[in-house]
Amino acid sequence: MNRTDRLYALVEDLRAIAPRRRSARELAERYEVSVRTIERDIIALQESGVPIYAEPGRKGGYTLDKAMSLPPLNFTPAEAVAIALALSRAGDQPFAKQARTALRKVVAAMPGREGELARELARRVQVMAPVEQPEEIRPLGPAGVSRSIEDALQRRKVLKLEYADRKGMLTVRDVEPGVFLGGRGGFWYLVAWCRLRDDVRVFRLDRILSALVTAERAPDRPLEGYVADVPEMIVQGAILD
């Protein structure tokens, strides 16, 4: 990154988190330069009229005038996670690093509670590292199933499923949703605690005939417990940081 790009990025970085602060050391690590280089950059920006202020002390750092900060964005947690999923597929493609920077700015500008909810939901929506791209778009099941799962994950509610297994046998199950998982071959799955089996089970979306969000709140179970037994899982999380 040349100096002009770094100066612009510094302003946008501080704008995104204002009125919070970043120390010179944090900025130096983020932009892979020395602390002294960051200090010179900040001075140059201040001399050009950018309202950056230094707050002294152990927890001090640089901050941008509140008047220059972004207003709260009207993204819902689900919309933020949708953006994260799209950007997480950038991988090593051109502008992949910029995609991650853009995502940080989106989340940083969200109101505190909404940002926390977005991060929690992102932990529960994951994509398995793809082996190959599917030749066709896989079905997500009947209309409303995916939306019900999204709703249950956000609100931490128990789901009542009608599910046909690989042999076509139909069962009705109350499940505690854990992870919404994009799998190999383009299929999507719900990883959940199945009360019928009293264990973690993986439900393929195109085999879920119906999904009803109940009024019962799902117990808090460690997220790791949902994915530990899923075979051959190589998970890339939709990380919001």
N, C-alpha and C positions, 0 to 999 in steps of 0.2 A: 504494500500500500504506500503510495507516495504521500508527501506531506500535505498537499492540497486535499486529497481524499481523506486523510486522517483528521485534518482540522474540521472538515465538514462532518465527519462521523462523530467527533467529540461533541460538537454542538447538538447533534441529533440524539446522541446517547444521553447527555445531561438533560436535554429537553424531555425525553421520554420518561425519566425517573423523577423529575422535579416535583415537589421541593426536596426530595431525598438527595443524598450526597454520594459522591464516589471519591475515594482517596486517590492520590497520585499513583500509589502502588497498584491499586485495582485497575486503573486506566492503563498503566504501563503493561501489566500482564495481559489485559484484553487486547491491546494493539501491538504487543510483542516489541516494545521499545523500552528504553531506559526511563527511570523516574525523571531524570534530568530533562530528557526530551519532552516528556509530557508537561513539565513545568514551563519549558520554553514555549510550547504550543499554547498553553493557557495564557501566558503573558501576551503572545501575539494576538490571540483572539480578544483579550481584554482591550488591547491597544486599538483594535479595529472597531471597538464599540459593542462587542457582544457582552451582555450583562452577566458575566460569570463571577461568582464571589467565592472566596476561600474562607472556610470556617475552621478556626484553629482547634487544637485539642486532639486527644487520642482517638476520638470518634468523629473527628472533623473530616473535611474534604471539600471538593468543589461542587457548587450547586448553581443552577441557572435561575434567574429571576422568575418567580411564579407567573408573571405576566407573559413569559415566553413559553410556558409549559403547555402541553396538549390538554384540551378539555377531556373529561371522561368520555370514553367511547361507548356506544350503545351496543356492544357485542354481548350476547349471552354467553354463558360458559360453553354451551353446546356449539355455538358458532365459532368460538375461539378454538375448540378442539377440532372442528371441521377444518379450519385453516391449518392447524398443527398437522393433521393427517395428510393434507395435501402437500405441505412443505416438507414433511418427513420423507416423502418419496423422492426428494431432490437428490439424495445420496451424494455421489461425486459428480453430479451433472454441473454444467456451468451455472454460476450464481448460487450454488448450494449454501456457501457461507453467508451470502447476503440474505438468503431465505431465512436462515436461523436468526440473523440480526433483526429482520423485519418482524419475526414472530415475537422476539423479546420486547420490541417496542409496543406491539399490540397489547401484550399482557401487562406490561408496565403501566400503560395508560388506562387500564381498566380499574374501576373502583376496587378498593382492597378486598372486600368480601367476594365480589364476583371473580376477581383474579384467583383467590384461594379455591373457589368452587371449580374453576376451569382447570387448575392444576390437579385437583383430586379426580375429576372426571377423566382427564388425560391419562392418568395412571390406569384407568379401567377400560380404555379403548386402545388396543394394541394391534400391531401388524406383524405377522411372522415374516422373517426375512425371505423374500421370494426366491424360488429356484428357477422358475420360468413364468413368463407371462401367459395367462390363459388365452386361447384363441377366441373365446367368446365370453360375454359378460354372464356371470353366474346369477341365477335367480336368488332373491333375498326372501322368498316366501310370500305369503298372501299380504295384501295391502294392510298396513297398520302394524304388522309384527315388529318391524324394525323400529318404528316410532315408539311402540310400547316398551321395547327393551331400552331405548334411549331414555325414556321418561323414568323407568324404574331405576336405572343406574343413577340418574341425576338426583332423584328423590329418595333413593335407598329404600325401595319398596319391594315386597314379595310379588312374584309373578305367578299366575296360574296358566300353565301351558297345556295345549293339546298337541301331543307329539307322536309322530309315526317313526319308528326305528327303521333300520336298514332292511328289516324283513317285512315292513309294512304294518307291524303291530301297533295299535293306537293305545296310548295311555294318557291320563290326565295327571299332571304333577304340579305341586307347589314348589317353586324354586327360589333361592336367594341369589340374585344376579351378582356375579363377581367381575367378569371381564368380557367385553365385546371384542372378539378376536377375528382379524382378517387373516385367512389361512392360505396355504399353498393351493394353487389351482384356481384362485379367485373366489373360493367359497368363504362365507362368513359364519362364525360360530358364537354361541353364547356359552361361556364357561360359568357354571353355577353350582351351588349346593342344592342337591336334589333331596327333598324330604322323603320321597318315596323310597329311594335307594339309601338314604342316610349317608351320602358321600358326594364328592365332587363328580359332576357329569358334564360332558360336552355335547351341546345340541346344535346340529347344523340348521341354519335358518330356513333353508328350503324344505325342511321336514317338520317345521313348526306350523301347525295348521291354524292355531290362534294363540294369542298372548294377551292376557288381561292383567292390568296393573291393579293390585288389591290395595286396601287401605292399611294393611299391616306393614310396619316398618321392619326391614330386614335387620337381623342382628349384625353387629360389627364383627366381621371375621378378617384376620390378616390377609392382605391381598396375595401374599406368597402362597397361601394355602390353596388358592384356586388354580395356580399354574404349575405347581410342583409335579403333578401327576399327568400332565398333558404330554403325550409322547412326542419326541423329536421336535420339541418346540424351541425355536430360535427367535426370540421376541425382540423387536425393535419398538420401544415405547414412543408415543407421540409426546415428546418431552416439552413441557412449558417451563422455561426458566427466566 
